Amino acid sequence: MTTLYQAHLTELTNRYEDALSHFNLDAIVLASGEKSYYFQDDHTHPFHAYSGAQQWLPFTLGAETYLIIKAGQKPTLVWPVRDDFWHAPNPVPAGDWQQHWNIVEAKKADKWFAELPEKTAWLGPQPMSFSTPCDGLKAYVDFSKAVKTPFEINAIKKANYRAAKGHIAAKHAFLDGMSELEIHLAFLQASQQHALQEPYAGIVGLDEHAAVLHYEYKAIERQTNSRTLLIDAGASEHGYASDITRTFVRHNDEFSALVDSLDKMEQSLCAKVLPGVEYRALHQDTLIGISTLLHEHKICSLSIEEQLEKRIPQVFFPHGLGHLLGLQVHDVGGHQADKAGNLSLPAEHAPFLRCTRTLEENMVVTIEPGLYFIPMLLEKMQAEIRNHGCDLSKIQQFMQYGGIRIEDNVVAKETASENLTREAFSKQETTNL
């Protein structure tokens, strides 16, 4: 880990020294951010450090932490010291990482910024008055974040391993007839985290709830004969996220066959995550794949070409294929065309696609095709698409199952993609033999 972190720090230093030179700056301050409060309350929102600051350290950053980057010098960490008997102390974490940093401990009233050079830019929330406005700096550094260092990939790999343990526990809870809440608690316990530590609020949907893309609730009632579990939940490793979805079924029937088909299609898409591949093209391949499944499983009698022309796949797959993954679940720079911040926006047929980049080696993306039976979209299809060719009786039968989504986290590699999620599940299965 020490060697990986050293190489990671060297790469970040090179990126930021390039930015300092490009914008003619003497220093860049990165701010983790400050805690915010609920309206008329002394209770704070869950805190997540600004990803630009978090990227530099091998542990989770708290509020009011600052980093100072200057060319040719060690980075400086300004660590907050609090005179506070209400909360646990926050000492500077121990470790070999410290040898690569200048560490300054400062109280909130200390003017640690007093000796900063005049041309100092600020990245992060709540910029201070001393900072020099620098349009374009954020886009310049965000564009490079899409390519992950080995240190970052290793962190995402560890986050996948913990989340895979949680998904396996959730599957067993589902098969034991537990409620959505109990299934979520099983996931949290196995992945060793509490709900506020999740990189995003986990989705746990049984049966028809699996057709709600961002289902927000956790029902407490048990459903001993539930047919489907869709769980979309991840874990974090010092800020780096995993983002995994699995669909589990209780019965071996037509719907389980559809799950198996989507799983095979998803794995074929994962294998295409290679440098030089346009992510837009992967999304288009997904629409073709969904059309194929609808035809093969006799859900829609139209040919692939007819389905695509009439936008039938979007009725059953209304979201984008996935996104960049890193310190943010929907990582920054997904629509950037270059460091200057020019955008490459999704095409009309894919308005919700969060990534339009051409893949480069060591980019990490999610691949998450879905196939859902959503009443609102099905009603719209019947009202607006003439001769849609869909078997409404079969669809009515499948609506009680909700839907399917399968999501893996994949690294683009030169000769073959690396599926961090499948590796994590495989490791779990081997460990449990």
C-alpha positions as a LaTeX table, in Angstrom:
\begin{tabular}{lrrr}
\hline
Residue & $x$ (\AA) & $y$ (\AA) & $z$ (\AA) \\
\hline
Met1 & 0.00 & 0.00 & 0.00 \\
Thr2 & 2.88 & 2.39 & 0.81 \\
Thr3 & 4.43 & 1.94 & $-2.64$ \\
Leu4 & 1.03 & 2.38 & $-4.32$ \\
Tyr5 & 0.39 & 5.54 & $-2.34$ \\
Gln6 & 3.81 & 6.99 & $-3.17$ \\
Ala7 & 3.21 & 6.43 & $-6.90$ \\
His8 & $-0.30$ & 7.88 & $-6.54$ \\
Leu9 & 1.02 & 10.99 & $-4.85$ \\
Thr10 & 3.66 & 11.42 & $-7.55$ \\
Glu11 & 1.01 & 11.23 & $-10.26$ \\
Leu12 & $-1.22$ & 13.80 & $-8.50$ \\
Thr13 & 1.75 & 16.10 & $-7.99$ \\
Asn14 & 2.55 & 15.93 & $-11.70$ \\
Arg15 & $-1.07$ & 16.68 & $-12.63$ \\
Tyr16 & $-1.30$ & 19.67 & $-10.33$ \\
Glu17 & 2.11 & 21.07 & $-11.24$ \\
Asp18 & 0.92 & 20.95 & $-14.85$ \\
Ala19 & $-2.20$ & 22.89 & $-13.80$ \\
Leu20 & $-0.11$ & 25.43 & $-11.85$ \\
Ser21 & 2.01 & 26.03 & $-14.93$ \\
His22 & $-0.94$ & 26.13 & $-17.33$ \\
Phe23 & $-2.82$ & 28.76 & $-15.30$ \\
Asn24 & 0.30 & 30.64 & $-14.14$ \\
Leu25 & $-0.43$ & 30.02 & $-10.47$ \\
Asp26 & 1.87 & 29.88 & $-7.45$ \\
Ala27 & $-0.34$ & 27.65 & $-5.29$ \\
Ile28 & $-3.63$ & 25.78 & $-5.18$ \\
Val29 & $-5.60$ & 25.31 & $-1.96$ \\
Leu30 & $-7.92$ & 22.31 & $-1.78$ \\
Ala31 & $-10.63$ & 22.52 & 0.88 \\
Ser32 & $-12.49$ & 19.49 & 2.22 \\
Gly33 & $-15.50$ & 21.68 & 3.08 \\
Glu34 & $-17.42$ & 22.57 & 6.22 \\
Lys35 & $-20.30$ & 20.86 & 7.94 \\
Ser36 & $-23.78$ & 22.12 & 7.09 \\
Tyr37 & $-26.90$ & 22.08 & 9.22 \\
Tyr38 & $-30.55$ & 21.23 & 8.74 \\
Phe39 & $-32.82$ & 24.28 & 8.68 \\
Gln40 & $-33.37$ & 25.70 & 12.17 \\
Asp41 & $-31.55$ & 22.77 & 13.73 \\
Asp42 & $-28.19$ & 22.00 & 15.34 \\
His43 & $-28.08$ & 18.61 & 13.61 \\
Thr44 & $-25.63$ & 18.39 & 10.69 \\
His45 & $-26.09$ & 16.81 & 7.29 \\
Pro46 & $-23.89$ & 13.78 & 6.62 \\
Phe47 & $-20.46$ & 15.12 & 5.64 \\
His48 & $-18.54$ & 14.09 & 2.53 \\
Ala49 & $-15.23$ & 15.77 & 1.81 \\
Tyr50 & $-14.70$ & 17.46 & $-1.54$ \\
Ser51 & $-13.30$ & 14.74 & $-3.78$ \\
Gly52 & $-10.42$ & 16.92 & $-5.02$ \\
Ala53 & $-9.06$ & 17.09 & $-1.47$ \\
Gln54 & $-9.92$ & 13.51 & $-0.53$ \\
Gln55 & $-7.99$ & 12.21 & $-3.56$ \\
Trp56 & $-4.66$ & 13.18 & $-1.96$ \\
Leu57 & $-4.93$ & 11.29 & 1.36 \\
Pro58 & $-5.10$ & 7.57 & 2.23 \\
Phe59 & $-7.81$ & 8.00 & 4.89 \\
Thr60 & $-11.23$ & 9.62 & 5.09 \\
Leu61 & $-11.04$ & 13.39 & 5.42 \\
Gly62 & $-13.17$ & 15.35 & 7.86 \\
Ala63 & $-14.44$ & 18.91 & 7.67 \\
Glu64 & $-12.28$ & 22.07 & 7.68 \\
Thr65 & $-9.19$ & 20.32 & 6.34 \\
Tyr66 & $-7.04$ & 22.11 & 3.77 \\
Leu67 & $-4.28$ & 21.10 & 1.37 \\
Ile68 & $-1.73$ & 23.50 & $-0.14$ \\
Ile69 & $-0.07$ & 22.50 & $-3.41$ \\
Lys70 & 3.00 & 24.38 & $-4.65$ \\
Ala71 & 5.32 & 23.42 & $-7.48$ \\
Gly72 & 8.55 & 21.72 & $-6.41$ \\
Gln73 & 7.50 & 21.40 & $-2.76$ \\
Lys74 & 5.93 & 18.77 & $-0.55$ \\
Pro75 & 2.18 & 19.27 & $-0.28$ \\
Thr76 & 1.03 & 20.81 & 2.99 \\
Leu77 & $-1.83$ & 19.41 & 5.07 \\
Val78 & $-3.56$ & 21.94 & 7.34 \\
Trp79 & $-5.17$ & 19.76 & 10.01 \\
Pro80 & $-8.02$ & 21.17 & 12.15 \\
Val81 & $-7.48$ & 21.25 & 15.91 \\
Arg82 & $-10.69$ & 21.57 & 17.90 \\
Asp83 & $-11.11$ & 22.58 & 21.54 \\
Asp84 & $-14.21$ & 20.44 & 21.88 \\
Phe85 & $-15.27$ & 18.17 & 24.75 \\
Trp86 & $-18.54$ & 17.22 & 23.00 \\
His87 & $-16.91$ & 15.06 & 20.33 \\
Ala88 & $-14.13$ & 12.51 & 20.03 \\
Pro89 & $-10.67$ & 13.97 & 19.41 \\
Asn90 & $-9.35$ & 13.97 & 15.85 \\
Pro91 & $-5.58$ & 13.37 & 15.93 \\
Val92 & $-3.64$ & 13.29 & 12.67 \\
Pro93 & $-3.74$ & 9.67 & 11.50 \\
Ala94 & $-0.46$ & 7.83 & 12.00 \\
Gly95 & 1.36 & 6.14 & 9.14 \\
Asp96 & 4.20 & 6.27 & 6.63 \\
Trp97 & 2.16 & 8.69 & 4.49 \\
Gln98 & 3.27 & 11.51 & 6.80 \\
Gln99 & 6.84 & 11.51 & 5.43 \\
His100 & 5.51 & 12.86 & 2.10 \\
Trp101 & 3.70 & 15.83 & 3.68 \\
Asn102 & 4.27 & 19.02 & 5.59 \\
Ile103 & 1.69 & 18.89 & 8.38 \\
Val104 & 0.40 & 22.03 & 10.08 \\
Glu105 & $-2.10$ & 21.80 & 12.92 \\
Ala106 & $-4.36$ & 24.84 & 13.13 \\
Lys107 & $-7.30$ & 26.06 & 15.16 \\
Lys108 & $-10.22$ & 27.67 & 13.37 \\
Ala109 & $-9.09$ & 31.15 & 14.36 \\
Asp110 & $-5.52$ & 30.64 & 13.17 \\
Lys111 & $-4.61$ & 32.49 & 9.98 \\
Trp112 & $-2.74$ & 29.61 & 8.35 \\
Phe113 & $-3.29$ & 31.21 & 4.94 \\
Ala114 & $-1.55$ & 34.50 & 5.80 \\
Glu115 & 1.73 & 33.64 & 4.03 \\
Leu116 & 0.25 & 32.13 & 0.88 \\
Pro117 & 1.49 & 33.67 & $-2.38$ \\
Glu118 & $-0.65$ & 36.20 & $-4.20$ \\
Lys119 & $-1.58$ & 33.93 & $-7.11$ \\
Thr120 & $-3.32$ & 31.21 & $-5.10$ \\
Ala121 & $-6.39$ & 29.47 & $-6.51$ \\
Trp122 & $-9.04$ & 27.66 & $-4.48$ \\
Leu123 & $-10.76$ & 24.36 & $-5.24$ \\
Gly124 & $-13.62$ & 23.28 & $-3.01$ \\
Pro125 & $-16.65$ & 24.82 & $-1.30$ \\
Gln126 & $-16.74$ & 28.19 & 0.47 \\
Pro127 & $-13.74$ & 29.89 & $-1.20$ \\
Met128 & $-11.92$ & 32.39 & 1.00 \\
Ser129 & $-11.38$ & 36.01 & $-0.02$ \\
Phe130 & $-7.62$ & 35.60 & $-0.46$ \\
Ser131 & $-8.00$ & 33.21 & $-3.40$ \\
Thr132 & $-7.44$ & 34.21 & $-7.02$ \\
Pro133 & $-10.38$ & 33.46 & $-9.36$ \\
Cys134 & $-9.29$ & 30.86 & $-11.89$ \\
Asp135 & $-11.95$ & 29.90 & $-14.41$ \\
Gly136 & $-11.30$ & 26.51 & $-15.93$ \\
Leu137 & $-9.08$ & 25.09 & $-13.18$ \\
Lys138 & $-11.69$ & 22.69 & $-11.84$ \\
Ala139 & $-12.47$ & 21.27 & $-15.29$ \\
Tyr140 & $-8.73$ & 20.98 & $-15.98$ \\
Val141 & $-8.12$ & 18.70 & $-12.97$ \\
Asp142 & $-11.49$ & 16.92 & $-13.16$ \\
Phe143 & $-10.78$ & 15.63 & $-16.66$ \\
Ser144 & $-7.73$ & 13.73 & $-15.42$ \\
Lys145 & $-9.58$ & 12.19 & $-12.44$ \\
Ala146 & $-11.29$ & 9.76 & $-14.80$ \\
Val147 & $-8.01$ & 7.85 & $-15.21$ \\
Lys148 & $-7.34$ & 6.08 & $-11.92$ \\
Thr149 & $-3.97$ & 5.32 & $-10.41$ \\
Pro150 & $-3.19$ & 1.77 & $-9.15$ \\
Phe151 & $-3.72$ & 3.09 & $-5.61$ \\
Glu152 & $-7.22$ & 4.24 & $-6.51$ \\
Ile153 & $-8.09$ & 1.02 & $-8.33$ \\
Asn154 & $-6.93$ & $-0.96$ & $-5.31$ \\
Ala155 & $-9.22$ & 1.11 & $-3.06$ \\
Ile156 & $-12.21$ & 0.50 & $-5.37$ \\
Lys157 & $-11.30$ & $-3.20$ & $-5.41$ \\
Lys158 & $-11.41$ & $-3.31$ & $-1.60$ \\
Ala159 & $-14.74$ & $-1.46$ & $-1.60$ \\
Asn160 & $-16.09$ & $-4.07$ & $-4.02$ \\
Tyr161 & $-14.96$ & $-6.91$ & $-1.78$ \\
Arg162 & $-16.78$ & $-5.48$ & 1.25 \\
Ala163 & $-19.92$ & $-4.76$ & $-0.74$ \\
Ala164 & $-19.93$ & $-8.28$ & $-2.24$ \\
Lys165 & $-20.01$ & $-9.70$ & 1.28 \\
Gly166 & $-23.02$ & $-7.51$ & 1.95 \\
His167 & $-24.84$ & $-8.59$ & $-1.21$ \\
Ile168 & $-24.38$ & $-12.26$ & $-0.36$ \\
Ala169 & $-25.78$ & $-11.66$ & 3.13 \\
Ala170 & $-28.70$ & $-9.73$ & 1.61 \\
Lys171 & $-29.47$ & $-12.64$ & $-0.73$ \\
His172 & $-29.66$ & $-15.06$ & 2.20 \\
Ala173 & $-31.90$ & $-12.66$ & 4.15 \\
Phe174 & $-34.20$ & $-12.38$ & 1.12 \\
Leu175 & $-34.45$ & $-16.17$ & 0.76 \\
Asp176 & $-35.19$ & $-16.39$ & 4.50 \\
Gly177 & $-38.23$ & $-14.13$ & 4.01 \\
Met178 & $-36.87$ & $-11.03$ & 5.69 \\
Ser179 & $-38.27$ & $-7.51$ & 5.20 \\
Glu180 & $-36.58$ & $-4.85$ & 3.08 \\
Leu181 & $-35.25$ & $-3.19$ & 6.25 \\
Glu182 & $-33.88$ & $-6.46$ & 7.60 \\
Ile183 & $-32.23$ & $-7.20$ & 4.26 \\
His184 & $-30.57$ & $-3.78$ & 4.30 \\
Leu185 & $-29.37$ & $-4.33$ & 7.87 \\
Ala186 & $-27.92$ & $-7.70$ & 6.82 \\
Phe187 & $-26.06$ & $-5.95$ & 4.00 \\
Leu188 & $-24.69$ & $-3.28$ & 6.36 \\
Gln189 & $-23.55$ & $-5.78$ & 8.96 \\
Ala190 & $-21.76$ & $-8.01$ & 6.46 \\
Ser191 & $-20.11$ & $-5.05$ & 4.70 \\
Gln192 & $-19.10$ & $-3.60$ & 8.08 \\
Gln193 & $-20.58$ & $-0.13$ & 7.77 \\
His194 & $-23.49$ & 1.91 & 9.04 \\
Ala195 & $-25.96$ & 3.65 & 6.76 \\
Leu196 & $-24.20$ & 7.04 & 6.86 \\
Gln197 & $-20.96$ & 5.40 & 5.71 \\
Glu198 & $-22.52$ & 4.00 & 2.53 \\
Pro199 & $-21.30$ & 5.85 & $-0.58$ \\
Tyr200 & $-24.98$ & 6.27 & $-1.49$ \\
Ala201 & $-28.24$ & 5.27 & 0.16 \\
Gly202 & $-28.65$ & 1.58 & $-0.60$ \\
Ile203 & $-31.71$ & 0.52 & $-2.62$ \\
Val204 & $-33.51$ & $-2.61$ & $-1.43$ \\
Gly205 & $-36.66$ & $-3.38$ & $-3.39$ \\
Leu206 & $-38.82$ & $-6.50$ & $-3.20$ \\
Asp207 & $-41.17$ & $-7.52$ & $-6.03$ \\
Glu208 & $-42.92$ & $-4.48$ & $-7.58$ \\
His209 & $-40.53$ & $-2.17$ & $-5.72$ \\
Ala210 & $-37.74$ & $-3.50$ & $-7.96$ \\
Ala211 & $-39.34$ & $-1.47$ & $-10.79$ \\
Val212 & $-38.68$ & 1.83 & $-8.97$ \\
Leu213 & $-35.25$ & 2.92 & $-10.17$ \\
His214 & $-34.34$ & 4.90 & $-7.04$ \\
Tyr215 & $-36.63$ & 3.21 & $-4.54$ \\
Glu216 & $-36.13$ & 5.18 & $-1.32$ \\
Tyr217 & $-37.90$ & 3.16 & 1.35 \\
Lys218 & $-37.21$ & 0.07 & 3.45 \\
Ala219 & $-40.49$ & $-1.64$ & 4.30 \\
Ile220 & $-40.54$ & $-3.29$ & 7.73 \\
Glu221 & $-43.18$ & $-5.91$ & 6.87 \\
Arg222 & $-41.86$ & $-9.36$ & 6.04 \\
Gln223 & $-42.84$ & $-10.97$ & 2.75 \\
Thr224 & $-42.11$ & $-14.65$ & 3.17 \\
Asn225 & $-43.07$ & $-15.44$ & $-0.44$ \\
Ser226 & $-41.44$ & $-12.44$ & $-2.16$ \\
Arg227 & $-40.40$ & $-13.29$ & $-5.70$ \\
Thr228 & $-37.65$ & $-10.75$ & $-6.44$ \\
Leu229 & $-34.96$ & $-8.78$ & $-4.63$ \\
Leu230 & $-33.20$ & $-5.90$ & $-6.38$ \\
Ile231 & $-30.40$ & $-4.53$ & $-4.21$ \\
Asp232 & $-28.24$ & $-1.62$ & $-5.37$ \\
Ala233 & $-25.69$ & $-0.94$ & $-2.63$ \\
Gly234 & $-21.98$ & $-0.29$ & $-2.26$ \\
Ala235 & $-19.21$ & 0.34 & 0.23 \\
Ser236 & $-16.36$ & 2.84 & 0.60 \\
Glu237 & $-12.62$ & 2.53 & 1.10 \\
His238 & $-11.31$ & 5.91 & 2.40 \\
Gly239 & $-13.72$ & 7.67 & 0.10 \\
Tyr240 & $-13.52$ & 5.46 & $-2.99$ \\
Ala241 & $-16.84$ & 3.83 & $-3.81$ \\
Ser242 & $-18.12$ & 0.56 & $-5.11$ \\
Asp243 & $-21.51$ & 0.60 & $-6.81$ \\
Ile244 & $-23.04$ & $-2.85$ & $-7.22$ \\
Thr245 & $-26.51$ & $-4.07$ & $-8.14$ \\
Arg246 & $-27.80$ & $-7.61$ & $-8.07$ \\
Thr247 & $-31.22$ & $-9.10$ & $-8.75$ \\
Phe248 & $-32.04$ & $-12.31$ & $-6.90$ \\
Val249 & $-35.10$ & $-14.49$ & $-7.48$ \\
Arg250 & $-36.78$ & $-17.17$ & $-5.42$ \\
His251 & $-38.29$ & $-19.36$ & $-8.15$ \\
Asn252 & $-36.92$ & $-21.06$ & $-11.25$ \\
Asp253 & $-39.38$ & $-19.74$ & $-13.81$ \\
Glu254 & $-39.69$ & $-17.51$ & $-16.88$ \\
Phe255 & $-38.57$ & $-14.44$ & $-14.96$ \\
Ser256 & $-35.47$ & $-16.17$ & $-13.60$ \\
Ala257 & $-34.62$ & $-17.13$ & $-17.18$ \\
Leu258 & $-34.87$ & $-13.45$ & $-18.10$ \\
Val259 & $-32.52$ & $-12.58$ & $-15.22$ \\
Asp260 & $-30.00$ & $-15.16$ & $-16.49$ \\
Ser261 & $-30.17$ & $-13.73$ & $-20.01$ \\
Leu262 & $-29.61$ & $-10.17$ & $-18.79$ \\
Asp263 & $-26.69$ & $-11.37$ & $-16.66$ \\
Lys264 & $-25.01$ & $-12.92$ & $-19.72$ \\
Met265 & $-25.61$ & $-9.76$ & $-21.74$ \\
Glu266 & $-24.17$ & $-7.62$ & $-18.93$ \\
Gln267 & $-21.00$ & $-9.70$ & $-18.81$ \\
Ser268 & $-20.57$ & $-9.39$ & $-22.57$ \\
Leu269 & $-20.78$ & $-5.59$ & $-22.19$ \\
Cys270 & $-18.21$ & $-5.65$ & $-19.38$ \\
Ala271 & $-15.79$ & $-7.50$ & $-21.66$ \\
Lys272 & $-15.96$ & $-4.55$ & $-24.10$ \\
Val273 & $-14.64$ & $-2.03$ & $-21.55$ \\
Leu274 & $-11.34$ & $-1.41$ & $-23.34$ \\
Pro275 & $-9.23$ & 1.64 & $-24.21$ \\
Gly276 & $-10.43$ & 3.38 & $-27.36$ \\
Val277 & $-14.04$ & 2.22 & $-26.99$ \\
Glu278 & $-16.66$ & 4.96 & $-26.91$ \\
Tyr279 & $-18.93$ & 4.62 & $-23.91$ \\
Arg280 & $-21.79$ & 5.88 & $-26.09$ \\
Ala281 & $-21.28$ & 2.82 & $-28.31$ \\
Leu282 & $-21.61$ & 0.54 & $-25.28$ \\
His283 & $-24.93$ & 2.18 & $-24.46$ \\
Gln284 & $-26.12$ & 1.59 & $-28.03$ \\
Asp285 & $-25.01$ & $-2.05$ & $-27.75$ \\
Thr286 & $-27.15$ & $-2.25$ & $-24.61$ \\
Leu287 & $-30.25$ & $-1.03$ & $-26.43$ \\
Ile288 & $-29.65$ & $-3.71$ & $-29.08$ \\
Gly289 & $-29.16$ & $-6.29$ & $-26.33$ \\
Ile290 & $-32.41$ & $-5.32$ & $-24.60$ \\
Ser291 & $-34.24$ & $-5.58$ & $-27.93$ \\
Thr292 & $-32.78$ & $-9.03$ & $-28.41$ \\
Leu293 & $-33.93$ & $-10.20$ & $-24.97$ \\
Leu294 & $-37.42$ & $-8.81$ & $-25.50$ \\
His295 & $-37.66$ & $-10.73$ & $-28.77$ \\
Glu296 & $-36.10$ & $-13.97$ & $-27.52$ \\
His297 & $-38.32$ & $-14.08$ & $-24.42$ \\
Lys298 & $-41.40$ & $-13.31$ & $-26.53$ \\
Ile299 & $-42.11$ & $-10.05$ & $-24.74$ \\
Cys300 & $-42.03$ & $-8.14$ & $-28.03$ \\
Ser301 & $-42.61$ & $-9.71$ & $-31.45$ \\
Leu302 & $-41.00$ & $-6.88$ & $-33.43$ \\
Ser303 & $-37.58$ & $-7.32$ & $-35.00$ \\
Ile304 & $-34.54$ & $-5.68$ & $-33.41$ \\
Glu305 & $-34.54$ & $-2.95$ & $-36.07$ \\
Glu306 & $-38.26$ & $-2.20$ & $-35.62$ \\
Gln307 & $-37.89$ & $-2.03$ & $-31.85$ \\
Leu308 & $-35.00$ & 0.42 & $-32.10$ \\
Glu309 & $-36.91$ & 2.59 & $-34.56$ \\
Lys310 & $-39.95$ & 2.75 & $-32.27$ \\
Arg311 & $-37.83$ & 3.16 & $-29.10$ \\
Ile312 & $-39.29$ & 0.04 & $-27.52$ \\
Pro313 & $-36.07$ & $-0.80$ & $-25.57$ \\
Gln314 & $-36.27$ & 2.53 & $-23.73$ \\
Val315 & $-39.68$ & 1.52 & $-22.34$ \\
Phe316 & $-38.00$ & $-1.34$ & $-20.48$ \\
Phe317 & $-34.55$ & 0.25 & $-20.05$ \\
Pro318 & $-35.11$ & 3.98 & $-19.43$ \\
His319 & $-31.73$ & 4.94 & $-17.95$ \\
Gly320 & $-28.12$ & 5.15 & $-19.09$ \\
Leu321 & $-25.71$ & 2.21 & $-19.08$ \\
Gly322 & $-23.58$ & 3.62 & $-16.28$ \\
His323 & $-20.99$ & 6.20 & $-15.30$ \\
Leu324 & $-17.44$ & 6.88 & $-14.21$ \\
Leu325 & $-16.70$ & 5.62 & $-10.69$ \\
Gly326 & $-14.26$ & 6.86 & $-8.08$ \\
Leu327 & $-14.38$ & 9.20 & $-5.11$ \\
Gln328 & $-17.86$ & 10.12 & $-6.23$ \\
Val329 & $-20.29$ & 7.39 & $-7.21$ \\
His330 & $-21.18$ & 9.40 & $-10.32$ \\
Asp331 & $-17.62$ & 10.57 & $-10.76$ \\
Val332 & $-16.80$ & 13.96 & $-12.22$ \\
Gly333 & $-15.88$ & 14.62 & $-15.84$ \\
Gly334 & $-18.21$ & 12.10 & $-17.43$ \\
His335 & $-19.39$ & 14.53 & $-20.11$ \\
Gln336 & $-16.12$ & 16.41 & $-20.56$ \\
Ala337 & $-14.54$ & 16.31 & $-24.01$ \\
Asp338 & $-11.23$ & 17.84 & $-22.92$ \\
Lys339 & $-9.38$ & 19.59 & $-20.09$ \\
Ala340 & $-10.78$ & 22.93 & $-21.21$ \\
Gly341 & $-14.21$ & 21.84 & $-19.99$ \\
Asn342 & $-15.90$ & 21.52 & $-23.37$ \\
Leu343 & $-18.80$ & 19.09 & $-23.09$ \\
Ser344 & $-19.80$ & 16.07 & $-25.11$ \\
Leu345 & $-23.46$ & 15.64 & $-24.20$ \\
Pro346 & $-25.57$ & 12.48 & $-24.62$ \\
Ala347 & $-27.48$ & 11.89 & $-27.83$ \\
Glu348 & $-31.26$ & 12.31 & $-27.92$ \\
His349 & $-31.81$ & 8.56 & $-27.64$ \\
Ala350 & $-29.74$ & 8.42 & $-24.41$ \\
Pro351 & $-30.56$ & 11.56 & $-22.39$ \\
Phe352 & $-29.71$ & 9.97 & $-19.04$ \\
Leu353 & $-26.28$ & 8.63 & $-20.05$ \\
Arg354 & $-23.79$ & 9.96 & $-17.47$ \\
Cys355 & $-20.62$ & 9.17 & $-19.43$ \\
Thr356 & $-19.82$ & 10.10 & $-23.02$ \\
Arg357 & $-16.05$ & 9.67 & $-22.84$ \\
Thr358 & $-13.85$ & 7.51 & $-25.03$ \\
Leu359 & $-12.41$ & 4.98 & $-22.58$ \\
Glu360 & $-8.75$ & 5.14 & $-21.62$ \\
Glu361 & $-6.65$ & 2.59 & $-19.78$ \\
Asn362 & $-7.39$ & 2.58 & $-16.01$ \\
Met363 & $-10.72$ & 4.37 & $-16.28$ \\
Val364 & $-13.24$ & 2.71 & $-13.95$ \\
Val365 & $-16.87$ & 2.61 & $-15.06$ \\
Thr366 & $-20.08$ & 0.93 & $-14.02$ \\
Ile367 & $-21.92$ & $-1.34$ & $-16.43$ \\
Glu368 & $-25.54$ & $-1.58$ & $-15.28$ \\
Pro369 & $-28.15$ & $-2.63$ & $-17.82$ \\
Gly370 & $-31.70$ & $-3.06$ & $-16.58$ \\
Leu371 & $-35.01$ & $-4.44$ & $-17.74$ \\
Tyr372 & $-38.05$ & $-3.21$ & $-15.81$ \\
Phe373 & $-41.82$ & $-3.45$ & $-15.97$ \\
Ile374 & $-42.76$ & 0.10 & $-14.97$ \\
Pro375 & $-46.53$ & 0.77 & $-15.15$ \\
Met376 & $-46.17$ & 4.45 & $-16.12$ \\
Leu377 & $-43.85$ & 3.71 & $-19.06$ \\
Leu378 & $-45.94$ & 0.75 & $-20.23$ \\
Glu379 & $-49.09$ & 2.86 & $-20.20$ \\
Lys380 & $-47.29$ & 5.56 & $-22.18$ \\
Met381 & $-46.14$ & 2.97 & $-24.71$ \\
Gln382 & $-49.68$ & 1.71 & $-25.24$ \\
Ala383 & $-50.97$ & 5.26 & $-25.69$ \\
Glu384 & $-48.23$ & 6.56 & $-27.99$ \\
Ile385 & $-46.60$ & 3.69 & $-29.92$ \\
Arg386 & $-48.82$ & 2.11 & $-32.55$ \\
Asn387 & $-48.22$ & $-1.56$ & $-33.31$ \\
His388 & $-45.75$ & $-1.91$ & $-30.45$ \\
Gly389 & $-45.76$ & $-5.68$ & $-30.77$ \\
Cys390 & $-45.58$ & $-6.30$ & $-27.03$ \\
Asp391 & $-47.39$ & $-9.19$ & $-25.34$ \\
Leu392 & $-49.40$ & $-7.29$ & $-22.73$ \\
Ser393 & $-50.55$ & $-10.43$ & $-20.95$ \\
Lys394 & $-46.97$ & $-11.62$ & $-20.46$ \\
Ile395 & $-45.97$ & $-8.14$ & $-19.35$ \\
Gln396 & $-48.80$ & $-8.13$ & $-16.83$ \\
Gln397 & $-47.48$ & $-11.41$ & $-15.48$ \\
Phe398 & $-43.94$ & $-10.01$ & $-15.16$ \\
Met399 & $-45.04$ & $-6.79$ & $-13.46$ \\
Gln400 & $-45.39$ & $-8.60$ & $-10.13$ \\
Tyr401 & $-41.62$ & $-9.26$ & $-10.27$ \\
Gly402 & $-40.77$ & $-5.58$ & $-10.72$ \\
Gly403 & $-37.58$ & $-5.58$ & $-12.72$ \\
Ile404 & $-33.94$ & $-6.50$ & $-13.11$ \\
Arg405 & $-30.69$ & $-4.57$ & $-12.83$ \\
Ile406 & $-27.20$ & $-6.07$ & $-12.75$ \\
Glu407 & $-24.22$ & $-3.78$ & $-12.17$ \\
Asp408 & $-20.48$ & $-4.38$ & $-12.09$ \\
Asn409 & $-17.50$ & $-2.05$ & $-11.62$ \\
Val410 & $-15.02$ & $-2.52$ & $-14.45$ \\
Val411 & $-11.51$ & $-1.22$ & $-15.18$ \\
Ala412 & $-10.52$ & $-0.56$ & $-18.79$ \\
Lys413 & $-7.28$ & $-2.46$ & $-19.45$ \\
Glu414 & $-5.21$ & $-2.68$ & $-22.62$ \\
Thr415 & $-5.78$ & $-6.35$ & $-23.45$ \\
Ala416 & $-8.82$ & $-7.31$ & $-21.34$ \\
Ser417 & $-11.16$ & $-5.52$ & $-18.99$ \\
Glu418 & $-10.85$ & $-6.17$ & $-15.25$ \\
Asn419 & $-14.20$ & $-6.80$ & $-13.57$ \\
Leu420 & $-13.64$ & $-5.84$ & $-9.94$ \\
Thr421 & $-17.14$ & $-6.89$ & $-8.91$ \\
Arg422 & $-17.06$ & $-10.40$ & $-10.38$ \\
Glu423 & $-13.61$ & $-10.87$ & $-8.84$ \\
Ala424 & $-14.98$ & $-9.84$ & $-5.45$ \\
Phe425 & $-17.91$ & $-12.27$ & $-5.64$ \\
Ser426 & $-15.62$ & $-15.05$ & $-6.86$ \\
Lys427 & $-13.27$ & $-14.43$ & $-3.94$ \\
Gln428 & $-16.22$ & $-14.63$ & $-1.53$ \\
Glu429 & $-17.36$ & $-17.92$ & $-3.05$ \\
Thr430 & $-13.84$ & $-19.36$ & $-2.80$ \\
Thr431 & $-13.51$ & $-18.21$ & 0.81 \\
Asn432 & $-16.83$ & $-19.82$ & 1.76 \\
Leu433 & $-16.03$ & $-23.24$ & 0.25 \\
\hline
\end{tabular}
